[in-house]
Amino acid sequence: MKNVREIVWSFLLLLATAGLGGAQSDRIIVHPKDTGGALINPGMGWMFHHYDNNLTTYTVNLTPSDTVPEFLGVSSVYMRLDWSDLEPEEGKFNWSIVDTPMQKWVDAGKTVAFRLCTSEAELSQPYATPRWVEKAGAKGYHLTRQLEITPDGPMWEPDFEDPIFLQKLDHFLAAAAARYDGNPHVAFIDVGSFGVWGEGHTVASTKKPYSVAAIRRHIDLYKKNFKHTLLVANDDFMIQGRGIEALGYARDQGLSLRDDSILVQGGTEAYFHAYLAYNFWPRVPVILESEHYGPSKTSGAWGDGHLFLQAIEDYHASYLTVHWYPREYLEANRELINRINMRLGYRLELVEASWPAEVAAAGPMPIGYRWRNAGVAPCLPGGHPTITLKDAQGGIAGVFVDEDFSVRELPVGPPDQAMIISRKELGAKTEENDKPLVEFTLPPAHILKPGTYDLYVSVGTATGEPVLALPLANDDEHRRYRLGSIKVAAEK
């Protein structure tokens, strides 16, 4: 009877060491649960609009200290500005319009993104392209309030192929790129110099058709000047009879895709171009923007918002914009936002992890795990699973990086159906993409002293720096997550 009690007591001790799991032979096995929380990670997330085709909406109205921290999952802030706001006189720039909010949001842990527009077709912004460009001889079209072309109309839209316009635009983009290209806090920049609102069409302005060659010219100007930051093409590059050739060119030049027209209409016409996203989402993040929430709700197109979530699924979207005042949007859509946070971008779930209960210094430490991407998009930044051992004082005693396992390889799938890729003891039930246990060699005892250590998992660089937030409990506040403990014995 005494032996039975000892066996049971040993088993309970092993369960306590494992936390959420148990032991098989001399291995500890845990099955962590997804916490259900929103994640802030590189290359994905919700996005506030700071400026939206003017300098008055939407989060520009917040006080300097207000970053709406209660809206979970917001990783970035979007600034849609007009060229005339930034270069009111040739060669004289108002960069503070960008830099002030940029530093506010960067201090709050966000990235920023830009669109620099050249046409608004609205009386509030009659010259999105600076008036001095027209005075320099650039051709364009004057418009009435009713958007009729007339010589004395109060609004002006440039001819997007005019050589003087393109020359001045080139100089402006060069100045912007000198300031922001390659900045790690800039997530992406839209090719926004073509069409009304920078959307790549003239449907809501002159209705003048332009060729694919015209759009290619604008893409080339951005590519010439922005050599490091991700550039983004609008899905409306293809409308007005241009077809998909322009977007094929954008894809071939490494651009990403955004669709600004989700839920402008409702029902079966809630969006139209999800089929285009397949050419982009496997390698670059796709961005979705809904119609301004207020008008979409008023028209009935928004409904209960479920079609917004469906668009995320169909486009495999990584970024999603809050096209409204954020607190009002949050209050009206909390449940939907929580559901979207479970799917938007990538979400790396550790389904299982295993390790030896005891290892010897200078000996092998075989580690196993099962990973799944529960999001709609690949983990494009990539990263490697890392095991970190910490002593009782929280000091880092050992770091072991699995360089042969990239989380970018984790496939996406429908909710709860994505393929799991494992490191395991290979056998009869091994799946095609499974890998053998990774075996790390521990340092000798004078470096990793015998004792009991807390074992953490993280995902990050090849040198062990944690980068990606995981939906796991027991965070050390540096994106390492405690799974249990391991005993290191003296060298054998």
N, C-alpha and C positions, 0 to 999 in steps of 0.2 A: 504493500500500500504506500509505503514511504517513497519507493521509486516512482510510483505513478504520480504522487504529489510533486516530486522534483521535476518530472517531465512536464507536467501541466504548468508549474511555476516558470520553468525555462521558456516554455512556449509563450506564456503571457508576457514575459520580459521581452521576448523577441518582437511580439506584436507592438509593445510600447515603443520599442526602438524604431519600428517601421512606420509609426504614425498612422497612416491610412491603409496600411497593407498588412501582409503577413510574411511568412518565410517558407520557402520551398528548398529543402535540403539546407545548405548553409548560405542561401541567398535571401536577401530581403527584397520583397516585391511590394510596391505601392501603386495605387491607382488614384492619382489626384483627380479632384473634381474641378470642372470649369467654374470659376467664381461667378460668372455671369456679368462681370463688370465691364464698363467701357474701357478701351485701350487707346493710348496715344502712342503711335508708332510712326517711323519714317515712311513717307510715301503713301499715306492714307489718312482718312478721317473726315469729320465734318469741317466745314469752312464758313466762317462768318464773312459777310460783305461789309467792308469798312466804308469804302466809297463805291457807289453804284451808278456810273455814268454821270455823276455830279458830285459836288463836294458837301452834300447835305444828308445823304442816307448811306448806310443804315447805322453802323456802330459808331460812326463819327459823332453821333448824338450822345454817346456815353461820356461820363466824366473820365478824366485821364487815368484815374485809379481803378475804374470799373472794367473788368475783363469777363464778366458773366461766368464766374467759375462753376456755377451750378449746372451749366449746360455741359454734360459729360460727353467726351469723345471728340471735342473740337481740337483739331491739331493745327489749323492754319487760318489765315485771314486774307481775304481777297480784296484787291484794290483795282477797281475799274475806273480809269482816269482818262481825261482827254489831253491830247498833245498840247493844246492851247493853255491848259492849266500849268503845265510844267515848263513850257518855253514861250512865254507871252511875247518876248522880243527875241529876235534871232541871236542865238549864242548866249542868252541870259536865262538861267534856269532857276526854278523854284523847287529844288529837291527837298526842302524841308517839308513840303506837302506829303512826301512819301516817308522821309526819314523819321519824322516825329511819331506817327502811328506805328511805323515799323519797329522802332525801339520799344514802344509800349508793349507791343504784342510779343516781340522776341523776349523781353524780360519776363513775360508770362509763360514762356516755354513754347510759343507758337512759331511756325514759319509763316512767310507771306508769299503771295503770288500776285502777278500784275496782268492787266490788259491795258494797252495804251491805244486809245481810239482816235479816229480821225473824222467821224461823222456821227451826229446824233439825230438830226432832222427834228429837233424840238426847239421851240422858241426860247426855252430856258438855257439852251446851249447852242446858239445859232452858228458859232464857229468852233467846232471841235478841233479842226485844223486851224492853226493860228492865222489870223487875218493877214499877217505879213507874208505868208506863203502865197496867197492870192495876189497881193500887191507886187510880189516878185515876178509875176507873170504866169503862175500855174493856172491851168484851165480847170473849170469846174462848173457847177450848176447852182443857180439861186432858186430857192423854193419858197412858195407861199406857205401860210399856216395850213392850207389844205393839201400841201405837198405837190403843188403844181409848179412846173419849171417856168420861171419868168425872169427877165433880166434884172428886175428890181426887188426880187423876193428877199425877205430879211434873213433867211437861213442859207448856208452855203455848204455844198458837198463837193469835194475835189473829184476831178477825173482821176480815178485810181491808177491809170496808166500814163498820166502826164509826166514827161521827163523832169520838169522842174519840181513838181510835187515829190517825185521819187528821189531826186537828188537831196532835197531838204530833209525828207524823211530819213534818208540814209545817215545824214549828219546827226539827226536827233537820236536815232537808234544807236549810233556809235557812242554818243555821250552817255546814254542810258546804260549801255553795255559796259562801258569803262567803269561805271559806278556799281553795277549790280551783278554782272555776269560772273558766275562761279561762286557767288556769296552762298555759304552753306545754309543761310537762313531763308533763301529764296527757293521755294519749292518748284515753281515753273513760271513761264511767261507765255501768254497767249500770243499767237500771230493775230493781232487785233487791229491792224492798220487798214484792213480791207473791208468795206461795207459799213452799213449803218449799225451802230452799237458795237462795231468790231466783230460782227457775227458772220461776215463773209457773204453778205447778200445786200441787195438794194430794194428788197420787196417793200420795206416801210419807208423808203425815201424816193429816189429818182426812178426806181424800177429799170434803170439802165442795165442791160445784160453785159457781162464781162466774160472773157474767155478763160479757159484753164491756164493759158499762158500768163494772164494777168495775175492770177493767184500764185502761180509758180514764182513770178517775179517778187512778190511780197515775201513768200517763204524764203527765197534766196537772200533777200536783204536781212532777214532775221538770222539766218544761218551764217551769213557773213560776219555779223556783229556779235551774236551770242553763241560762243563756241563751247560753252560748258554747261549752262543751265538748260534744263529740259524745256523744249518748246512744244506748244500745243496748237493743233488745228481744230477748227470748228466743223461740225458735221454739215453745216449749211454751205460749205465750200462747194458742195455737189449740186445745189439746187439751181434754178434758173437755166436749166438745160445743160449744165456742165457734166452731169454724170459723176461716176466715181473716180475718174482719172485724176482729179486734183487731190483727192484723199489718198489715192495710190502713191502719188508723188510725195505727199506728206509722210506717209508710212515709210517710204524708201529713204527719206531724209532723216528718219529717226524721231519724227514728231509723235506726240500722243494725240488723243482725240477727246473732245468734249462735246456734249449736247446741251444747249441752253434752253431747250423747248419742252421739257418734261411737264406734262399736265397743263400746258396752255389750253389744251382741249381734254376731254375726258373719254372714258370708255375705250373703245378699240382704237381711238385716235390720240391716246394719251402720249404716245411717242411713236416714232416711225423708223429710226435708223439703228436699232439694236444689232441688226445683222452686220453692220459695218464694224462693230467693236471687236469682232474676232480677229481682225487684222492688226489690232493694237494691244488688247489686254494681256496676251501672254508675255509681252516684253516691256510694256510701259503702262503707267497708271491711267485709267480712263476717268474723266471727270464729268459729273452730271450736275445740271442746274435746273431747278424747277422754275416754272412761272412764278412771278412775285406771289407769295403765299396769299396775301389779301385778295387780289383780283381772282386768283384761282379758286379760292374758297367761295367768293361771292358768285362766280359764274356757275358753280357746281362741279367744275372740272376736278377739283381736289377730292371731293367725296370724303371717304374716311382715310385717304392717304395710302391705301394698300397698293395702289398702282405705282406709287413711288418706290415702295419696297420691291415690287415686281420688276421695275426698271433696273434697280440695282442688280438683281439676279440676272436679268437678260443682257445687260451691258458688262457684267463682271466689274462693276465700278469700284474704284479705290477712294475717290474723293466725292463729296456731296456738299452742295452749298445750302446754307440757310438764307434763302432769298427773301428776308423779311427782318423785322425787328426781333432780335433773338429771344427775349423773354416772352413776348407774346406767342411766338412760334413754339417755344418749349412748353408753355402752359397748355396750349391747345393740343399738343402731339406727344406727350410724355411716353405713352405706351408704344406708339409707333417708333419713336426715337430709340427706345430701349431695344425693340426688335431689330431695328436697323443696325444698332451697335454690335449685335451678335453676328452680323453677316458682312458688313461693309469692309472692303479691303481684305486683308488676311487676318487670321486668328489662329495662332499655333497652340494646339492642345496637346499636352503631354498625357497620353492615355495610360501609360504604364512606365515604370522605371524599376530597374533591379540592380543590385550590387551585392558583393559578398558581405556577410556580417562581420568578418574579420579578415584582414590582409596583413602580410608581413612587410615591413620596411624593405625597400629595394626589390620587392617582389611584384608580381602582376596584380592588377586590379581590373577584372573584366566587368564592363558596364553594359547593361541592356536598356533599351527603351522603345516605346512605340509612340510615334508622332502622327498628328493629323492636322491639316489645315481646314478649319471650320468656316473660313470666309469664302467670299465669291471670287477673289483675285489671288494670283500667286504672290508669295512673299518676295517681291521683286528686289528688295535690298539684300536678300540672302542673309546668311549667318550660319554659325556652327554651334551645335550643342556643346556646352562646357560644364564640367564637374569641378566644383570648388570645395575644398575642405577648410573649415574654420575651427580654430581652437575655442576654448571656453570663454575667452575674452573677446571673441569676435574677430580675431586676427586671421588673415588669409595665410594658410599653411601649405596649401597645394592647389595648383590650377592645371586642369587637364582638358585640352581642346580636341574635339573630334573633327579634325580637318577634312576627313573623307566623307562627312555627312553634311550636305547643304540643305537647309530648310527651304531653299528656293525650289527644290525638286519635289516638294510635297504637292500632289495634284489637288485641284479644286473639284467640288462636286455639289450636288443638291444638298439642302440641309440634312445634316447627320449621315450623309452618304459618301463623304470623301474617303478615298483610299488611305488606309493607315500604312505607313512605312516603318519597319521595325529593325532594331538591332537585337538579334536573338540567337539562341543556339539553333543553328539551321538543322531542319529535319524534314519529316514527311509533309508537314503542313506549311512549309515555307512558301511565301508568296514570291512572285517574280522579282519584285523590287526590294525584298528584305535583304538586310546585310547581317553579317556575323557580329557577335558581341565585339565591342571595341575593347582592346586590352591595353591599359595604360601601365607603364612601369613606374612604380613609386620611387621617390628619392631615397637614398640611404638614411639610416637612423639618425645620423648626426645632423641631417637637414630636416627630415620629417620624423620628429621624435615619437616614440611609442606612446599611445594614449587613445582617447576617444575623441572623435571629431564630428562636428555637424557637417552634413553633406548637402550642398546646394546645387541646383541646376540653373543654367542661364543659356541665352543664345546671343551670340555676338561675333566679334572679330576673331581672326585666326590667332591672336595673341591673348584671347580670353577676356577681353573687355566686354561687359554686358551692354547690349544695345537695344534689344527688343523686349517690350513689355509682354508678359505672358499672363493668361487668365488663371493664375495660381495664387494660393494663399501663402502666408509666411514670407513676404518680401522683405529683404534687408534694406530696402529703400535705395538700392543700387541695381535693381532688376535681376537680383539673384534670389532664388526661392528655395527655402529649406524643405527637403524631402524626408530627412531622418538623420541617422548617425551611423558611423562606421568605426570599428576598432582597428587601430594599427598596432601590430605586435612587433617585438624585436626581430631583427633579421634572423632568418633561419640559416 
